[in-house]
Amino acid sequence: MKNTFYNEFDFQRLKKSERSNDYRSPFQIDRDRIIHSSEFRRLQGKTQVFLPGEYDFYRTRLTHSIEVAQIGRSICNLLLSKKDFLDDNFFIDPDLVESICLAHDLGHPPFGHAGERTLNRLMKKYGGFEGNGQTLRLVADIFYRDEDHYRGMNPTRAFIDGILKYKATFSDFKNPENHFVYDESKKYIDFVFNNLNYKKFLKNADKLNSFQSIECQIMDWADDTAYAINDLVDSISGGFINIAKLSQWQKEKKLNDFQSSIVDEIIDWIKSNKYKSKFGSKIGEFISACSLKERKTFMDSITNRYKFQLVVPTEIIEQVNIYKQISVDLVFRSSALHQIEFKGDSMIENIFTMFENNYVKKLGRFKILPDFNDKLVREEKSKRIRARMICDYISGSTDSYAMRMYRRLFDTEYSSLTDLA
């Protein structure tokens, strides 16, 4: 039975596909290409909150992405079940949303958001670095590269649009810290909008970034749900958050009665040792709170993907915001995590500077990148693109690989030749 929510405009790929008569839908193909990529597998070695390997129960970027995908599919099923605007012949494709959710963190570098900030600082003169912008670069330009060139995974328009939490480019801002895509990726924004003059309707960077397809909105809320809740669970399990710290935080903050009741609830869950199951039930609550409302946009004549806005009640959003703030204040600003961030920042800066001196400012005689990457960089004439290539290499590293790379380059007592590939 055909799903009339989507049309050929949504299915169109960046380049004409040689594949025909596949038993899968275009969105299932996108999902499968994500799952079978090396970039997706590397997420198992990238920091979500705590370094992979610190404890065996902490979430990594990989397990987080799987959880976001499950939540995203569940939201699709819920919205269809409500029958307000959708029906069995007109519905938001859960395979598409799943693929977007699985891909949403692909571009994040080692050492979490601290690594992202460091790379952006180092790349400012070359066009910046942003995790979401890097995700777009990966799927459009880098996936399935061969000896001669990068070619990307040739995704559908709906998939590209779905991963674009932000559509403004680096140059649309003045010295941005985040929330942009790279200037050289503007051609993909044009593709998403079918080369329409979208800035006629979205007149500044903030409006451009807030203009999301319904699938992107679902991914964004699924991501908020997963990390707001599960980061707290990991932090409590690891001892970063306890009753004493929560009680002290509650006293210091100017919380209203509703916010204070949320903290009281968490304290009761910890006292009874039921916090895991109680937080788990919150995921279902945050999914069930979702609904749709119609809106009118300049894209409505060619796609249905902008005709709807995801609605989440204010009190639910306030719960998520309190959960996030607890994690920020008691975990992300703790000295233990800052020590890890300091170490990651130092390693990334030293590695980048070494590569920059040998490959960007001039082409040095040392082959300190693997053969494949070294060849690609040396064949590139533009310094800006060479810098982007070494940034690709560093950001694609897992935490442990980045640490080994640092030791090989700077630790005089480290002499292993077994991990140079």
N, C-alpha and C positions, 0 to 999 in steps of 0.2 A: 504494500500500500504506500503510495507516494506521500511524502511529507511536503505540503505546499508552503511551509514556512520559508523554505529555501529555494533558490532558483540558480540558473547557470552563472549569474553574476557572482553569487556566493561561492560556487564550486570552482571558479576559474583559478588556475595556478599562475605563478609568476612567469613560467615558461610553458609552452605547449608540451603536454605529457605524451610520451610514447606508449604509455600503458593504456590498454583498452580491454573492455570486457572483464574487468576484475570483479571477483565475487564480493568485494568489499565496497562500501560507500567511500566517497572521497574523504570524508572525515575520519573514517576508520583507518584509512591508509595513513593520514596524518598522525593519528595516535600511534599506529604501529611503528612508523618511522622514528618517532620520539623514543619509544620504549626500547628499540633495538639499537639506539645510538650510543657511542662511547661517552658522549657528553652527559647523557642521562645517567649512565652507570657511575660516572665520577661523583655524582651528588652524594653517593654513600660515604664519601670521604671528605665532605665539606661541612663546616660548622653551621648548625642551626642556632643554638645558643652556646652550647658547651662543646669543646673540642671532641671530635669522634675518638673513641677509645678511652676517654676519661673514666666513664662508667659504661656498663653494657646496656643500660636501659635508656640512655639519652637519645632523643631524636636527632637524626641528621637531616640534611637538605632532602635526601632521597625519601626517607620515611615521612617527612613533613609533606612532600609533594604528593605522595600516595594518599595521605589523609585528606589533603585538599581536594584531590580528584574524587574521592568517595563522597565528600560533602557536596561537591559541585553536582555530581550525578543525582544525589538525593534531592537537591534543590530543584533540579529539572523535573524529577518525578513528582515532587510535591506540587509544583506549579501546574503541571498537566492534570493532576488529580482534582484541582480546584475548579477546572472547567470554566473559569471566568472569561478568558480570552482564547484559550488553547483547547484543542481537541485532538482526537487520534489521527487526524489528517493535517493538523497545523500545530506543531509543537517545537520547542527548543531542543535541539538534538543533543542528547546526553553524551554521545561519542565525541562530538565537537567540544563540548564543555570539558569532558575528561581530558582530551588531548591538550587543551589550553592550560588546564590546572597542572598536568604533569610537566608542562614546559615552563611554567611561570617563573621558576627560579634557576633555569639553566645557566643564565649569564652571571650568577653571583660568584665572586672569586673566593679563594681560600680566606679563612679567618673572618667570615661573616661580614657584617656591615662595616666593621673596622677596616677590613681589607678593601672594601668598596670605597670608603672615604680616602684611604691612602692612594689607591690607584687614580682616583679622580684628581687628587692634588698633583700627582706626578704627571698626569696626562693633560692638565689644563691647557698648556700651550699647543697640544696636538688635537684638541677637540674634546677633552674630558673622558671620563669613564662613568658609566651608570649600569647597574645590574640589569635593569629592564631593557635598556638600550643594547646591552651586550647580548641579551636573549634574542632580540630581533636580528642582530648581526649573525649569530650562530645559525639560526634556522634559515635565514635568507642567503647567507654567503659562505658559511664555513662547513656545515654538515657534509659528510661524504666527500671530502676533498680527495683528490688523486695527485699523482706526481706532477701534473702540469698546472692545476688551478683549483680554486675553491668553487663550489657550485651550489651549496646549500641543499635543503631537502625539498625544494620546489613546493612550498606549502600552498594551500588554498587561500583565497582572499579572506574568507570568514575566519580561518585559523590565525592568519597574520593579524587581522583586526582584533581578534580576541585576546592576544597576548599584549596588545598595546594599551597598557594602563596609562601610558603617557604618549602623546603624539607631537608635542612641541620638540623642536630641535635644540641643540646646544646653543646655537646662535640666536634663538628666539628669546633667550635670557641674557642677563649680564652676569657673567661669572657664577653659573649655577652650581649648587652642591649636589643636586639630584633631580629626578623627575624630568628627564629628557631622553631623546634618542640622538644618535650621532648625525651630524650634518650630512655625511655621505649616505645616510639611510633615508633621506627625504624622499627619494624615488619610490620607496615602499609605502610611505604615507600617501604619496600621489596615487599609487596603485590602489590602495585601500579606498580612496575617494574617487576612483575612476577619472583622475585628472581634472576633477571639478575645482573651481576656485573656492575652496573650503574656507579660506581666510575672509571671504566676504561675509560668512555667517559666524565664524569663530574668530573674533577680531583680536584676541590676545592669547598668550600662552596658557593662562589659567583656564580659559574657556575651551581651548583646544584639548588640554589634558583631561578636562572633566567630561568630554564628549566620548562616551564609551558605548560600544555595542552591548546588547543585553547579555551575551555570553561572557564578555569581559566583566560586566558588573557582577555576574554570578561568581566568576573566579575570584574577584576582589573580595566579595563577602565570605566566600569559602576560605580564602587565605586568612582574613581577619579572624574568623571563627576558630580556625585550626591553631594559629599561633597565639592568639590571646588566651585560649584555654590550655593548650598543651604545653606552652612554655611555662605556665604556672605549675602544672602537674610535675614537670621535670624539675623545676626549681624547688618545689616542696620535697620531692623525693630525694633530691641531692643535698638537702639541708640548707640551701641558700635562703629559703623563706621558712619561717617558723612562727609559732603563736606570739612569742615575745616581740619579734620584729614587726609583725603585722599590727599588734596592739600599739606599739610605739609609733608606727607610721600613721595609724588611724588618729592618734592624738595630735600629731604634728600637722596633719592636713586639715584644711577647712572643708570638711565634707558636709553635704546636706544629709537629711535623714535617710533618703533612699540610698545614697552612696555608702553611708555608714552601715546600713543594714546589709549591704552586699559583703562588706568586710567581716561583719559579725557572722554571716553565713559561712564564709570560708573558714573562720576560726573554729566554728562548731564542727565543720567537716573534718578538720585536722584533729580535733580533740577525740572524735569518735572513730578516727582512722577510716573514714569513708570518702575521703576527698577525691579519689580516683573515679569511683562510680558516680559520685555527685557531679563532678566536672564532666564526666562522660554524658550524663543526661542533659547537660547544658548544650551540648552539641546538637542534640535532637531538638531542643527548645529553640535554638537560634536558626535552625533550618525551618522549623514549622512556622516561624514568625514571618517568613518571606511571602510577599505577594507582588502582583504586577499592577501598574497603572499605565494607561496609554499616554503618549505624547506625540507631538508633531515635529518633524525635523526636515531639513532640506534633502535628506537621503531617502525619504519614504517612497519615492517613485521608482526606486531601483532595488531596494532591499527592505525586508521586514525587521532587520536586526537592530534598528534604532527606534522602532515604533513603540517600544515598551521600556519602562523604567522599573528597576527592582526597588521595592519598598520594604523597609525594615522599621518597625516601631521605635520611637525615640528611646523608650526605656530599655530596649534591648541593646541599642547602640551605646547607651550610657553604661550598661553592664560591661560591654566589651572594652570601653574606654577605661573603666576602673581597673579591669584585669590587666590591660596593657600598662597602665601607670604604675601598678604594683610591681610588675616585672622590670620596668625601666628604673624605678627608684631603688628597689631592693636587690636587683640582680645586675642589670646592665651598668649601673653606676657603682657597683661594689668594687673594692680594691682588687679582689681576686680576678674578676673579669678584665679590669683595666690593666692588670699585669700581663694577662694573655694578649690583650689588644696591643699593648706597648711592644711586646715581643714580635707579634705579627707585623705591626707597622714597620718596625726596624728591619725585619727580614725582607719584606716586600720592597722597601725603599732601596736597600743595598743591592738586591737582585736587579731591580729595574735600572738603577744607575749604572751598574756594570754592563747590562745589555745596551743601554742607551749610548754609552761611550764607545762600545765596540760595533754597534750596528746602525745607529741613527746619526749621531753627530758626524761620524765618519765610519767607513767600513774597515774595521780593524782586521788584524791577521789571525786572531784567535777564533776557532770554531767552538763557541761555548753554548750554542743551541744544538739540538739534535740535527742530524744530516738533512732531514726533510725540511725542517723550519729554517735552518741556516741557508739552504739553497733558495727557498722562496724569498727570504728577506734580502739576500744579496742581489737577486734579480730585479728587485723593486727600485725604481729611480727616486720616488718621492720620499723624503724624510718623514713626512707626516704619516704616510701609510706604513712605512717601516716601523715607526713607533707604535702604530695600531697593531701591527703583527706581533711585536714582542709583548704588548699588553694582552693580546689574545692568548699567547702562550702562558703568561703568568696567571691570568685570570682563570684559565682552564685547568690549572693545577689543583689537586686535592691538597688539604692541609699538610698531610704527611709528605707528599711529593715536594711541596714548596720548602718544607723544613730540610729534606734531604738535599735539595738543590742548593739551599743556602750553605749547608755544611760542606758540600763539594766545592763550592766557590770560595768560601771564607775560612773554613776550619782546617788549619794546617795539619791536624792530627787525623783528619778523616780522609781515607784513601780508597774507599770501596769503588770498584769499577763495575760492579754488577748491576747498577741501576742507572746507567747512563742513557738508555734508550728513551 
